[in-house]
Amino acid sequence: YRGVPSGRARARFRWQDHSPVLVVEVISPGTADKDLVRNRRLYLRVPSIQEYWLVDPREDIENPSLIVLRRRGTRWG
């Protein structure tokens, strides 16, 4: 999140009032379609999200792959 206050003001901070800059998810067999398709579209609709990272341990749990999507205007690049 951008602009998170530090110190005493943080006690009054409401996460619901702010949007993330980066989203990181871990893919599991049960959520792969949701993460790779649905969430990809949903997160693109949130202008503050600049990157969407997907950690994918499905093929090798010891060496998961990382998919990094960066906002390029109205698309992920």
Phi and psi restraints in degrees (value plus and minus 20) as a CYANA .aco file:
   2 ARG   PHI    -113.7   -73.7
   2 ARG   PSI     121.0   161.0
   3 GLY   PHI      58.7    98.7
   3 GLY   PSI       4.6    44.6
   4 VAL   PHI     -93.0   -53.0
   4 VAL   PSI     104.0   144.0
   5 PRO   PHI     -91.1   -51.1
   5 PRO   PSI     132.5   172.5
   6 SER   PHI    -129.4   -89.4
   6 SER   PSI     143.4   183.4
   7 GLY   PHI      58.6    98.6
   7 GLY   PSI    -169.2  -129.2
   8 ARG   PHI     -86.2   -46.2
   8 ARG   PSI     -53.9   -13.9
   9 ALA   PHI     -81.4   -41.4
   9 ALA   PSI     -43.7    -3.7
  10 ARG   PHI     -82.7   -42.7
  10 ARG   PSI     -47.2    -7.2
  11 ALA   PHI     -81.4   -41.4
  11 ALA   PSI     -48.9    -8.9
  12 ARG   PHI    -116.6   -76.6
  12 ARG   PSI     -19.4    20.6
  13 PHE   PHI     -89.6   -49.6
  13 PHE   PSI     112.3   152.3
  14 ARG   PHI    -133.0   -93.0
  14 ARG   PSI      95.6   135.6
  15 TRP   PHI     -78.6   -38.6
  15 TRP   PSI     -51.7   -11.7
  16 GLN   PHI     -83.2   -43.2
  16 GLN   PSI     -40.6    -0.6
  17 ASP   PHI    -108.6   -68.6
  17 ASP   PSI     -17.8    22.2
  18 HIS   PHI    -151.0  -111.0
  18 HIS   PSI     137.2   177.2
  19 SER   PHI    -133.8   -93.8
  19 SER   PSI     125.1   165.1
  20 PRO   PHI     -93.3   -53.3
  20 PRO   PSI     137.2   177.2
  21 VAL   PHI    -118.1   -78.1
  21 VAL   PSI     -52.4   -12.4
  22 LEU   PHI    -152.7  -112.7
  22 LEU   PSI     115.7   155.7
  23 VAL   PHI    -139.8   -99.8
  23 VAL   PSI     111.6   151.6
  24 VAL   PHI    -145.0  -105.0
  24 VAL   PSI     109.1   149.1
  25 GLU   PHI    -151.8  -111.8
  25 GLU   PSI     131.4   171.4
  26 VAL   PHI    -126.4   -86.4
  26 VAL   PSI     103.2   143.2
  27 ILE   PHI     -98.7   -58.7
  27 ILE   PSI     117.5   157.5
  28 SER   PHI    -147.1  -107.1
  28 SER   PSI     140.5   180.5
  29 PRO   PHI     -73.6   -33.6
  29 PRO   PSI     -54.9   -14.9
  30 GLY   PHI     -97.1   -57.1
  30 GLY   PSI     -37.5     2.5
  31 THR   PHI    -138.5   -98.5
  31 THR   PSI     -14.2    25.8
  32 ALA   PHI     -76.5   -36.5
  32 ALA   PSI     -67.7   -27.7
  33 ASP   PHI     -82.5   -42.5
  33 ASP   PSI     -61.9   -21.9
  34 LYS   PHI     -82.7   -42.7
  34 LYS   PSI     -67.0   -27.0
  35 ASP   PHI     -88.8   -48.8
  35 ASP   PSI     -64.5   -24.5
  36 LEU   PHI    -100.1   -60.1
  36 LEU   PSI     -43.4    -3.4
  37 VAL   PHI    -136.2   -96.2
  37 VAL   PSI     -86.7   -46.7
  38 ARG   PHI     -83.3   -43.3
  38 ARG   PSI     -73.1   -33.1
  39 ASN   PHI     -84.3   -44.3
  39 ASN   PSI     -52.7   -12.7
  40 ARG   PHI     -77.9   -37.9
  40 ARG   PSI     -64.0   -24.0
  41 ARG   PHI     -89.7   -49.7
  41 ARG   PSI     -63.6   -23.6
  42 LEU   PHI     -82.6   -42.6
  42 LEU   PSI     -65.5   -25.5
  43 TYR   PHI     -88.1   -48.1
  43 TYR   PSI     -46.4    -6.4
  44 LEU   PHI     -87.6   -47.6
  44 LEU   PSI     -43.4    -3.4
  45 ARG   PHI     -98.8   -58.8
  45 ARG   PSI     -29.4    10.6
  46 VAL   PHI    -120.2   -80.2
  46 VAL   PSI      83.6   123.6
  47 PRO   PHI     -78.0   -38.0
  47 PRO   PSI     -48.7    -8.7
  48 SER   PHI     -93.4   -53.4
  48 SER   PSI     -41.9    -1.9
  49 ILE   PHI     -95.4   -55.4
  49 ILE   PSI      95.1   135.1
  50 GLN   PHI    -117.6   -77.6
  50 GLN   PSI     -46.1    -6.1
  51 GLU   PHI    -161.4  -121.4
  51 GLU   PSI     126.0   166.0
  52 TYR   PHI    -148.2  -108.2
  52 TYR   PSI      94.1   134.1
  53 TRP   PHI    -125.7   -85.7
  53 TRP   PSI     115.1   155.1
  54 LEU   PHI    -142.3  -102.3
  54 LEU   PSI      96.7   136.7
  55 VAL   PHI    -109.8   -69.8
  55 VAL   PSI     103.2   143.2
  56 ASP   PHI    -139.6   -99.6
  56 ASP   PSI      77.7   117.7
  57 PRO   PHI    -113.4   -73.4
  57 PRO   PSI      -8.9    31.1
  58 ARG   PHI     -83.4   -43.4
  58 ARG   PSI     -58.9   -18.9
  59 GLU   PHI    -103.6   -63.6
  59 GLU   PSI     -56.9   -16.9
  60 ASP   PHI    -169.1  -129.1
  60 ASP   PSI      82.9   122.9
  61 ILE   PHI     -84.2   -44.2
  61 ILE   PSI     -45.8    -5.8
  62 GLU   PHI     -98.2   -58.2
  62 GLU   PSI     -44.7    -4.7
  63 ASN   PHI    -156.0  -116.0
  63 ASN   PSI      51.3    91.3
  64 PRO   PHI     -86.5   -46.5
  64 PRO   PSI     131.5   171.5
  65 SER   PHI    -108.2   -68.2
  65 SER   PSI     140.8   180.8
  66 LEU   PHI    -145.3  -105.3
  66 LEU   PSI     103.6   143.6
  67 ILE   PHI    -124.4   -84.4
  67 ILE   PSI     103.4   143.4
  68 VAL   PHI    -135.9   -95.9
  68 VAL   PSI     100.3   140.3
  69 LEU   PHI    -129.8   -89.8
  69 LEU   PSI     108.0   148.0
  70 ARG   PHI    -135.3   -95.3
  70 ARG   PSI     118.2   158.2
  71 ARG   PHI     -84.3   -44.3
  71 ARG   PSI     109.5   149.5
  72 ARG   PHI    -148.4  -108.4
  72 ARG   PSI      61.1   101.1
  73 GLY   PHI      49.8    89.8
  73 GLY   PSI    -135.2   -95.2
  74 THR   PHI    -120.9   -80.9
  74 THR   PSI      -4.4    35.6
  75 ARG   PHI    -155.8  -115.8
  75 ARG   PSI     144.3   184.3
  76 TRP   PHI    -111.8   -71.8
  76 TRP   PSI     120.8   160.8
